Amino acid sequence: MRSVRVRILAILAVLVIAGVGAWQLLPSGEAKTDAVTVGTSDSVTSLDPAGAYDAGSWALYSNLYQSLMTFKSGAIVPEPDAAESCAFIGQKLQTYQCKLRDDLSFSNGRKITADDVKHSFDRMLKINADVGPAGLFPTLDSVVTEGRTITFNLSGKDATFPQKLATGAGAIVDATKYPADKLRTGNQVDGSGPYVLKSYDSGSRAELVPNLKYKGALKKLGDAVTIRYFKDSEDLLSAWDKGDVDVSHRQLPPARLAELNAGDPHLRVTEADSAEIRNIIFNVRDDSPFASKKVRQAVAATVDRGPLVSKVYRSTVEPLYSLIPTGYIGHSTPFFDLYPAPDPKRAEKLLQEAGVQTPLAIKFAHREGDMYTKETQELRRQLEKDGLFKVSVKAVEWTDYQKGYAAGEYDMYTVGWLPDFPDPDTFSQPLVGTGNVLHSGYSSKKMDKLITSTQQFSDRGRTSNDFKEMQRLVGEDVPLLPLWQKKDYVVAKSDVAGSQYLSDGTGLWRLWELSWI
């Protein structure tokens, strides 16, 4: 950095000596004042933090709401945001205490109190929405307040509790606006994040303006931003090609992403590793064809990730053979070890041992969208080609899709997953623990014991063996089948600054980093 700075200063010195005014270094036109437009094919399930546990909703929450803790980009340890300080009390990791800042107010002007924090957690747990985040806090027993102090009492050790507070599930809401026993309806948001929701049209757009009342970890506010929501990646691509969006994230079609040229002077392309994964989830309830472990193993012995990666996603994803993706403590490859290549004879034998007739009829659902359709078509082809399965496919709108799999309406379904926080725990309890948020019906005492064991160590390196055993068990029980791990792409026009900081692969958006050059 120092050599670049010295070179710039030297050039400026030469220009000044030559009599060139510094104003000539600046663009001659007026600076842009309109909002930066961000396009995405993600969806927002609910504007109420108690009612959503998905990437599209949480990307918005991270800008409109504030949590006690937050993560700086790339950090693995959270820092205070709405809190003045936070820490475990004692060595048992069962009592966590925060002191609320004294200078906070909601965007509506009402002062934030510790009781608002308690209300936010109490209502989230009480409402326990089918597609909400309550499942992220299975050990949270009670929240107690005294003055500005908030105490979280846990039923068991949870070293990852501070990280969970920093997620969208920890969003603080106004107790006078958000009911204690039901979700708030309408298009209003009363939060204390760095942005205010100026207007909102569900499934279409959200207009955000800086929250001048914000106080927290950020040192400066961002510019106005408009988010446009598109049904699928093809619609997003159409808008991008027309110049209707300035930044694209999650996601242009794989074919276009594969063609991107980082050297194009008209674009700013950021490609980064990501922990976004996608799994087939099996409904293991008693009335499902996948109640039998051997039937699930037969699917694992049939699926070939190669065509998904190369043909459907054009190598913008990598094959995944584990519950926990690469880059996380405890990552291993149990599905490669147990099912190294498609083996129809083994799959047929497993189905025979399960006592089912072939072809086995299964209902396979997926979220609406062009890429989800292409992915499902390829998986259907693989499952049916040897005559072992007869697959009926159903595409469902996102909100209805979540309700459908929560109710056990599908035999198998695909769900993408982004980490809530930078720790492998985010892939364990939520995905394969008893009462998991995927609503698969899977429950294993051995799995729950392993999950509890990993949560007791502040030194996360000590959890590696338990996470590896957990993944081995997933490979054996097959409550889900890992498909791929995705790369993260942010594409922006050349006159937009800060797009490289918008995402760090967790699905959260740092919209305040965006501005015009």
C-alpha atoms as one frame of an Amber mdcrd trajectory, in Angstrom:
protein
   0.000   0.000   0.000   2.771   2.442   0.894   4.420   2.274  -2.547   1.114
   3.054  -4.295   0.464   6.029  -2.005   3.918   7.476  -2.621   3.459   7.123
  -6.393   0.115   8.950  -6.319   1.553  11.793  -4.225   4.447  12.125  -6.653
   2.080  12.413  -9.640   0.001  15.052  -7.845   3.149  17.014  -7.079   4.167
  17.030 -10.758   0.695  18.199 -11.812   0.695  21.021  -9.293   4.165  22.159
 -10.371   3.008  22.113 -13.976   0.176  24.406 -13.053  -2.593  21.871 -13.479
  -5.419  22.515 -11.044  -6.435  19.647  -8.828 -10.026  20.065 -10.018  -8.981
  18.644 -13.401  -8.409  15.278 -11.736 -12.117  15.037 -10.922 -14.969  14.098
 -13.290 -16.398  17.129 -15.045 -20.037  16.053 -14.575 -22.063  16.352 -11.434
 -21.866  13.482  -8.932 -24.734  11.019  -9.046 -27.284  11.343  -6.280 -29.779
   8.642  -7.266 -29.916   5.350  -5.396 -27.670   2.436  -6.336 -29.908  -0.358
  -7.623 -29.098  -3.910  -6.514 -30.743  -6.828  -8.314 -31.265 -10.312  -6.864
 -33.327 -13.442  -7.451 -33.562 -14.050  -3.697 -36.921 -13.581  -1.987 -38.040
 -12.009   1.274 -40.345 -14.277   3.275 -41.297 -11.735   5.938 -40.296  -8.260
   7.074 -40.690  -9.492  10.663 -37.456 -11.143  11.923 -39.490 -13.690  13.896
 -41.003 -14.976  10.663 -38.094 -15.818   8.371 -34.941 -17.914   8.321 -33.677
 -17.492   4.760 -30.921 -15.644   2.943 -33.128 -13.138   1.133 -34.861 -12.013
   4.314 -31.702 -11.882   6.423 -29.843  -9.896   3.751 -32.481  -7.206   4.225
 -32.562  -7.530   8.040 -28.825  -6.851   8.298 -29.506  -3.368   6.951 -32.831
  -2.478   8.596 -32.397  -4.014  12.038 -29.664  -4.062  14.644 -28.482  -6.940
  16.828 -26.543  -6.824  20.068 -23.510  -8.194  18.226 -22.306  -8.048  14.625
 -19.545  -9.373  12.396 -17.073  -7.288  10.495 -16.487  -8.616   6.998 -14.282
 -11.702   7.142 -14.239 -11.829  10.965 -14.989 -15.015  12.887 -15.460 -13.332
  16.270 -18.435 -10.952  16.678 -18.141  -7.475  18.147 -20.712  -5.282  19.922
 -23.205  -3.352  17.824 -26.324  -2.410  19.806 -24.474  -3.634  22.878 -21.870
  -1.705  24.807 -20.314  -5.005  25.878 -21.163  -8.725  25.969 -19.543 -11.718
  27.685 -20.177 -15.104  29.236 -20.509 -15.029  33.016 -18.372 -17.729  34.615
 -16.879 -20.756  32.885 -19.998 -22.867  32.306 -21.006 -21.139  29.036 -24.622
 -21.098  30.211 -25.059 -17.436  31.184 -24.424 -14.708  28.644 -24.768 -11.059
  29.580 -24.877  -7.880  27.498 -25.078  -4.223  28.423 -27.145  -2.176  25.985
 -25.817   1.111  24.629 -27.517   4.124  26.167 -27.745   6.214  22.982 -29.905
   4.026  20.751 -33.288   4.753  19.242 -35.484   3.139  16.632 -35.874   4.905
  13.306 -39.289   6.120  14.536 -37.520   8.054  17.331 -38.463   5.811  20.274
 -35.564   5.048  22.651 -34.437   1.407  22.688 -34.520  -0.324  26.074 -33.381
  -3.671  27.390 -37.049  -4.670  27.487 -37.189  -4.307  23.696 -34.348  -6.824
  23.443 -36.137  -9.243  25.779 -39.384  -8.763  23.851 -37.618  -9.530  20.571
 -36.341 -12.907  21.788 -39.414 -13.849  23.807 -41.796 -13.292  20.906 -39.544
 -15.083  18.417 -39.534 -18.193  20.629 -43.251 -17.927  21.479 -44.419 -17.448
  17.887 -42.110 -20.249  16.759 -43.001 -19.723  13.104 -42.664 -22.776  10.846
 -40.141 -20.940   8.697 -38.789 -18.732  11.504 -35.431 -18.765  13.350 -36.522
 -20.114  16.759 -34.721 -23.394  15.988 -31.420 -21.540  16.151 -31.824 -21.158
  19.935 -32.682 -24.608  21.323 -30.807 -23.913  24.588 -32.239 -20.451  25.314
 -34.265 -20.821  28.526 -34.983 -17.231  29.504 -34.057 -13.595  29.022 -33.871
 -11.353  32.087 -33.321  -7.591  32.184 -32.187  -5.144  34.833 -31.639  -1.576
  33.729 -29.523  -1.750  30.573 -28.288  -5.270  31.355 -29.710  -8.264  29.454
 -28.973 -11.771  30.748 -29.507 -14.853  28.583 -29.882 -18.061  30.596 -29.103
 -21.236  28.655 -30.178 -24.790  29.453 -26.836 -26.142  28.257 -23.391 -24.996
  27.195 -23.285 -23.127  23.905 -19.984 -21.516  22.977 -21.543 -20.290  19.709
 -24.280 -18.248  21.406 -22.496 -14.893  20.789 -22.335 -15.683  17.070 -26.049
 -16.506  17.031 -26.845 -13.131  18.598 -25.119 -11.475  15.632 -27.498 -13.022
  13.074 -30.864 -11.913  11.751 -32.456 -14.012  14.484 -31.060 -11.539  17.014
 -32.693  -8.506  15.390 -34.084  -6.030  17.929 -37.648  -4.826  17.278 -39.853
  -2.137  18.823 -42.009  -3.752  21.529 -44.793  -1.251  20.847 -45.001  -2.182
  17.157 -44.350  -5.934  17.030 -46.991  -8.122  18.786 -45.828 -10.570  21.440
 -47.790 -13.522  20.075 -48.043 -13.083  16.312 -46.085 -11.761  13.363 -46.386
  -8.143  12.368 -48.165  -7.702   9.034 -47.913  -4.921   6.500 -44.923  -3.258
   4.873 -43.627  -1.221   7.798 -40.329  -1.772   9.600 -39.292  -0.171  12.895
 -35.673  -1.056  13.409 -32.412   0.660  14.315 -30.094  -0.575  11.569 -28.092
   1.652   9.216 -31.030   1.957   6.817 -34.715   2.874   6.949 -37.253   1.155
   4.700 -38.719   4.033   2.685 -41.039   1.839   0.605 -41.617  -1.836  -0.061
 -43.421  -3.810  -2.743 -43.251  -7.514  -1.910 -41.486  -9.550  -4.586 -40.623
  -6.419  -6.552 -38.576  -3.742  -4.790 -37.424  -2.187  -1.525 -36.236   1.408
  -1.258 -33.725   2.046   1.525 -32.427   5.393   2.776 -29.757   6.030   5.435
 -30.969   5.951   9.044 -29.716   9.225  10.485 -30.508   7.985  14.012 -28.218
   4.931  13.695 -25.566   4.388  16.383 -23.492   1.231  16.425 -20.430  -0.544
  15.077 -20.466   1.244  11.706 -18.483   4.441  11.558 -20.289   5.921   8.555
 -23.624   5.622   6.824 -24.034   4.527   3.241 -25.901   5.994   0.277 -29.502
   5.296  -0.691 -30.094   1.862  -2.209 -32.965   0.338  -4.137 -33.265  -3.460
  -4.154 -35.081  -5.082  -7.042 -36.325  -8.640  -6.638 -36.653 -10.930  -9.653
 -38.485 -14.242 -10.013 -35.429 -16.049 -11.341 -31.930 -15.546 -12.690 -33.110
 -15.112 -16.292 -35.315 -12.173 -15.303 -32.382 -10.703 -13.408 -30.171 -11.136
 -16.475 -32.716  -9.357 -18.658 -32.759  -6.382 -16.281 -28.956  -6.372 -16.113
 -28.614  -6.362 -19.898 -31.059  -3.442 -20.111 -29.022  -1.498 -17.554 -31.883
  -1.455 -15.039 -29.688  -2.663 -12.161 -26.265  -1.403 -11.108 -25.177  -4.381
  -8.984 -26.132  -8.040  -9.328 -25.803 -10.600  -6.560 -27.404 -14.015  -6.113
 -27.454 -14.529  -8.998 -27.037 -14.205 -12.728 -27.404 -17.467 -14.720 -24.378
 -19.786 -14.573 -23.828 -19.467 -18.329 -23.363 -15.708 -17.971 -21.231 -16.030
 -14.836 -18.957 -18.485 -16.619 -18.392 -15.938 -19.394 -17.531 -13.002 -17.124
 -14.214 -11.320 -17.802 -12.655  -9.680 -14.771 -10.631  -7.512 -17.153 -13.715
  -5.945 -18.745 -13.380  -2.161 -18.120 -17.165  -1.791 -18.014 -17.616  -4.237
 -15.129 -16.438  -4.838 -11.610 -16.489  -8.587 -10.995 -15.877 -10.093  -7.569
 -15.556 -13.874  -7.414 -14.954 -15.390  -3.992 -15.163 -18.697  -2.202 -18.453
 -19.194  -0.449 -19.947 -21.591   2.074 -23.297 -21.651   0.281 -24.352 -25.270
  -0.173 -27.299 -27.159  -1.624 -28.765 -30.439  -0.422 -31.513 -32.870  -1.265
 -33.597 -33.159   1.894 -35.452 -36.389   2.607 -38.778 -36.500   4.412 -38.115
 -39.371   6.830 -41.579 -39.421   8.443 -43.230 -42.829   8.755 -45.593 -42.274
   5.807 -42.786 -41.301   3.413 -40.973 -43.689   1.030 -37.780 -42.326   2.582
 -38.626 -43.511   6.077 -36.250 -46.375   5.304 -32.569 -45.520   5.558 -31.748
 -47.975   2.772 -33.979 -46.102   0.327 -32.130 -42.862   1.135 -28.828 -44.671
   0.694 -30.037 -45.921  -2.700 -30.529 -42.320  -3.857 -27.036 -41.471  -2.575
 -25.675 -44.395  -4.598 -27.457 -43.128  -7.733 -26.816 -39.380  -7.890 -23.903
 -38.150 -10.003 -22.773 -34.619  -9.095 -20.575 -34.274 -12.198 -23.326 -33.323
 -14.688 -24.849 -30.935 -12.144 -21.545 -29.119 -11.759 -20.433 -29.056 -15.405
 -23.658 -28.954 -17.413 -26.261 -27.295 -15.205 -24.056 -24.864 -13.271 -21.213
 -24.453 -15.781 -18.536 -25.016 -13.109 -19.697 -22.084 -10.981 -20.167 -24.647
  -8.189 -18.025 -27.458  -6.798 -19.261 -30.963  -5.893 -19.923 -31.376  -2.175
 -19.605 -34.677  -0.308 -20.228 -33.576   3.261 -22.583 -31.808   5.629 -19.934
 -29.185   6.442 -18.394 -27.396   3.419 -14.728 -26.845   2.726 -13.089 -24.085
   4.734 -14.758 -25.054   8.022 -13.410 -26.964  11.009 -14.176 -30.659  10.778
 -14.814 -30.798   7.039 -14.516 -34.316   5.626 -15.869 -36.258   2.630 -18.081
 -39.105   3.951 -20.340 -39.201   0.892 -17.344 -39.635  -1.399 -15.968 -42.332
   0.897 -19.291 -44.203   1.122 -20.686 -43.490  -2.362 -17.620 -42.743  -4.544
 -19.433 -43.150  -7.901 -22.943 -43.873  -9.179 -23.632 -47.564  -8.660 -27.071
 -48.680  -9.927 -26.527 -52.314  -8.922 -25.789 -51.279  -5.341 -28.805 -48.971
  -5.372 -31.026 -51.786  -6.623 -29.762 -54.102  -3.895 -30.441 -51.486  -1.219
 -34.013 -51.050  -2.482 -34.517 -54.819  -2.424 -33.256 -54.948   1.167 -35.706
 -52.168   2.013 -38.516 -54.338   0.675 -39.843 -51.825  -1.868 -41.023 -52.471
  -5.408 -39.336 -50.699  -8.293 -39.733 -48.275  -9.816 -40.391 -46.545  -6.499
 -42.722 -43.563  -6.912 -41.468 -40.403  -5.203 -42.676 -36.798  -5.073 -39.790
 -34.403  -5.704 -40.429 -30.675  -5.101 -38.312 -27.637  -5.801 -38.597 -23.881
  -5.595 -39.823 -22.085  -8.723 -37.045 -20.703 -10.903 -35.224 -21.569 -14.098
 -32.044 -22.923 -12.462 -33.985 -24.961  -9.909 -35.985 -26.479 -12.774 -32.851
 -27.397 -14.731 -31.239 -28.875 -11.635 -34.312 -30.956 -10.819 -34.650 -32.186
 -14.394 -31.072 -33.482 -14.294 -31.614 -35.198 -10.941 -34.858 -36.732 -12.194
 -33.036 -38.061 -15.272 -30.398 -39.700 -13.108 -32.913 -41.261 -10.723 -35.104
 -42.684 -13.480 -32.528 -43.860 -16.019 -32.017 -47.327 -14.471 -35.709 -47.925
 -13.755 -35.333 -47.779  -9.983 -37.397 -44.641  -9.324 -40.429 -42.959 -10.860
 -40.191 -39.266 -10.050 -43.030 -36.751 -10.150 -41.785 -33.153  -9.998 -43.518
 -30.097  -8.563 -42.313 -26.491  -8.728 -43.645 -24.285  -5.923 -43.500 -20.546
  -5.164 -40.920 -19.866  -2.414 -43.189 -18.956   0.506 -45.609 -21.806  -0.266
 -42.651 -24.114  -0.789 -41.365 -23.483   2.726 -44.819 -24.107   4.178 -45.137
 -27.265   2.091 -41.963 -28.947   3.241 -42.615 -27.838   6.814 -45.924 -29.716
   6.601 -44.311 -32.847   5.145 -46.050 -32.548   1.768 -43.048 -33.694  -0.305
 -40.984 -36.890  -0.245 -37.776 -35.090  -1.151 -36.913 -31.476  -1.859 -33.882
 -29.294  -2.477 -32.844 -26.473  -0.162 -29.866 -24.137  -0.383 -28.117 -23.137
   2.820 -25.874 -20.235   3.735 -24.030 -20.099   7.056 -25.634 -17.968   9.756
 -22.215 -17.367  11.291 -18.636 -18.554  10.601 -18.688 -21.790  12.602 -19.546
 -25.389  11.602 -22.306 -25.391  14.238 -24.412 -23.475  11.708 -24.576 -26.653
   9.607 -25.342 -29.074  12.450 -28.298 -28.275  14.721 -30.276 -26.351  12.071
 -29.882 -29.089   9.441 -29.694 -32.449  11.225 -30.580 -31.832  14.874 -33.906
 -32.924  16.328 -36.525 -30.357  15.320 -34.269 -29.066  12.518 -35.397 -26.083
  10.449 -35.533 -28.217   7.303 -38.491 -30.095   8.841 -37.197 -33.430   7.571
 -38.465 -35.355  10.592 -34.966 -36.704  11.206 -34.036 -37.295  14.840 -31.057
 -39.150  16.236 -29.982 -39.279  19.876 -26.426 -39.942  18.785 -26.489 -36.919
  16.485 -27.966 -34.669  19.171 -25.289 -35.816  21.603 -22.558 -34.951  19.096
 -24.095 -31.523  18.481 -24.208 -30.815  22.217 -20.603 -31.952  22.552 -19.393
 -29.509  19.873 -21.111 -26.584  21.596 -19.241 -26.905  24.891 -15.803 -25.749
  23.692 -14.778 -22.113  23.383 -11.644 -23.399  21.652 -13.376 -24.429  18.440
 -10.373 -26.435  17.284 -11.278 -29.047  19.921 -14.542 -29.795  18.099 -12.991
 -31.193  14.913 -13.277 -34.898  15.757 -16.906 -34.577  16.871 -17.827 -32.749
  13.664 -16.120 -35.442  11.590 -18.031 -38.152  13.460 -21.217 -36.152  12.939
 -20.600 -36.106   9.200 -19.833 -39.822   9.130 -23.211 -40.399  10.779 -24.930
 -38.188   8.206 -23.287 -40.256   5.460 -24.665 -43.400   7.052 -28.168 -42.172
   7.934 -28.542 -39.894   4.878 -31.178 -37.468   6.227 -29.917 -35.223   3.431
 -27.701 -35.570   0.390 -25.089 -32.822  -0.260 -24.926 -31.724  -3.901 -22.667
 -28.710  -4.311 -20.840 -25.773  -2.778 -21.112 -22.487  -4.619 -18.773 -19.670
  -5.526 -19.986 -16.138  -4.747 -20.249 -13.589  -7.545 -20.939  -9.873  -7.276
 -21.154  -8.049 -10.608 -21.354  -4.259 -10.742 -21.148  -1.439 -13.244 -17.777
   0.269 -13.419 -19.074   3.479 -11.809 -20.156   1.699  -8.601 -17.661   1.581
  -5.735 -17.596  -0.894  -2.860 -19.217  -3.862  -4.613 -16.291  -6.058  -3.558
 -17.373  -5.561   0.059 -21.093  -6.221  -0.447 -20.869  -9.917   0.438 -18.356
 -12.141   2.159 -20.114 -15.369   1.133 -22.440 -15.525   4.147 -25.488 -14.162
   2.341 -25.608 -10.945   4.367 -25.435  -7.649   2.538 -23.310  -4.667   3.488
 -25.277  -2.223   1.383 -23.638   0.714   3.151 -20.430  -0.076   1.274 -21.993
   0.824  -2.095 -21.604   4.287  -3.611 -21.052   6.064  -6.901 -17.538   6.776
  -8.112
